[in-house]
């Protein structure tokens, strides 16, 4: 199973979207500053998570939401 996720940084007032196999490990890496794109927004908080069956499905969902914008996607969920 693959996870697609959206993180939020209160410091930057921004969202980050990504996909991975082990979400707990990946979130820890983000919050340790080990990711180039998220190291300046510490701490990151998990806002949304979806489980999908394949990597390609996770990447398609990630690209779709990145094009649309995470904030807009999240507002449409509510």
Secondary structure, DSSP 4 states (H G I P E B T S, - for coil): -EEEEEEEETTTTEEEEEEES-HHHHHHHHHTT-STTTGGGPSEEEEEEEEESSHHHHHHHHHHHHHH-HHHHHHHH-
